[in-house]
Amino acid sequence: QSPLIAGFIIALILFLGQWYIYSKTSSYPWNKITFLPAKSHPFVTRIILWQMGFEIFKEHPQTGIGAGSISYIMPLKRPPTASSLGLAINNTDPHSFIVTTLAETGFLGLWGICSILSAVFGMYLRKNSRYETIESPNEEIKLNTVIYPWTTTFTAIIILYLSFQAGFI
């Protein structure tokens, strides 16, 4: 398939996931929380940072605010109760590649990055695929089948996921 179509589908899935998280958490009454356990601080602050970054994206959905600008705009979106929920004052990054890309380059930028990644992955699959010829018993028909390196691909996806969970990405 075309990398543009694959990139659009991936960008749409990523966007809808972030929009779902934003829509479910933005209506939560954060200002009514009086006590928050220390073990919940990283999760709650991450959700608040995602909300702040997604609000910036909502103001400029097509093209975003420009590369590197999110650290200047994020403090303006800071909720008044953020410090009591564990959000540091100098924290100006949404801690999500998807939200950062959406806020800085808009949906078009996310689509472009996903298209580039789709093209690179397609070239990887084409380069590492093997063609096997299956001969029929009467030896008149030869079928070429393509065997993709799914185990290597699955291993790469697991490594990327674990790297993200460990904070390396």
N, C-alpha and C positions, 0 to 999 in steps of 0.2 A: 504494500500500500504506500501511498504518498506520505512522506514524513510530515507534511503540513496537516494532513487529516489526522494522523496518529498523534501529532503534537497538540492539535485542537482537542481531541478526545481526552488526552491526559491532562491538559490544562483545565478543561471543563470539570473533570473529576476532582482535581485538586482544589479548584475554586469552590465547587459545591461543598466539599468537605469543610473548608474554612468558613464558608458562609453558614453552614449548618451549626458549627461550633459557635460562631458569633451570634446567630439568631437565638440559640438556646441559652447562652450565658449573658447576653446583653440585657435581658429583662429581669435578671436575678437582682434582688435588692441588696447589693454589696454594702451599702451604707448602714444596714441594720445589723450587721455582724458585730457583736460585742467582744467575742473571744474566738480566737483562731488557734488551734494547736500548732506548735512549731513544725511538726511533720507535714502539715498541709500548706505551709507558706510557699514552697516552690511551685506546687500545682496552681494555687490561687494566683500567685504573681504572674505565672506564665499565661494563664487565661486572661488576666487584665492586660498584659502586654499585647496579646493577640488582638484583643478588642480595640486597643488604642491604634494599632497598626491597620486593622481592617477599617476603622472609621476614617483614617487618612485615605485608604483606597476608595472608600465610598464617595469621597469628595472629588476624586479624579480617577474614574474607573477605566477610561480608555488608555491614557498615556502615563498616568502616575504623576508624581511630583518631581521626578528627576533622580538620577543615580546619586546616592550619598546624602540626600536631603532628609531622609527619615529621622536622623538623629537630631535635627534642628526642629522638626515639627512635633515629634513625640511628646516633649514636655508640655506642649500646649493642650494635649489631649488627656493629661494626667487627671484622674478623678481625685476629689478632695480627700477621700478616705484611703488613698493608696498607701500612705506611710503606715497606717495602723494595720494594714493587711500584709505588710512585709515587703513592699516595693521600695527599692532604694531610690533616692532622689536622682542619682546620676545614671540610672538605667534607661538608656534611650534606644534600645534595640528590641524588636518584638520577639527575638529568639525563635523565629520560624523563617526558614528560607522562602517558603511560599508567601507568607504575609509580607515579608520584606520586598520580594520581587513584585508582588501586586501593588504595594504602596509606592514603590519607586518607579516602576516601569509600566504599571497598569496591566490589564488583561492581555494586551498585545505583546508586552514583554514576556509575560509568563508563557504565552503561546509560542513565541519565538524560541525561548530556552527549551521548552518541551519538544519543539520541532527539531532543534539541533540535536538534542539527546536521542530522539527517535531515529534521526538519520545515522548517528554514530552507532546506535545499537543495531540498526538494519545492516550497516556495513560490517559490523562484527559478526552478525549471524551469517551473512553471505560469505564472508571470508572463512569462517570456521565450520561451515556446513560441509557435509560429505555427501557425495552422490554415489549411490550403489545401484548397480544394474541387476535387475532380477530377470532371469531368463525363464521363459515358459518351457514346458516339457517338449513342445514341438520345435523349439528354438527359432521360430519365425518372429516372435514378438519379444522385444526387449523393453522393459519398463525401467525408467530412471526414477528413483525415489530420493528425496532429500531428507537427510537426517540432521536435525539441528542439535547443537550442543546444549540441551536443556539442563543437564546437571550442572554445567559450568555457570549457566545463566542463573539458575536457582541459587547456587552458592554465592554468586555476586550479589544477588538481591538480599540474601540473609546477612552478608557482611556489611552492606550499606545500611540495612535496618539496625543492626547491632551497633554500628559506628554512630548512627544518629542517637540511639538510646544512651550510648556512653558519653555523648556530648562532643564527639570529634567532628561532626558535620553540623 
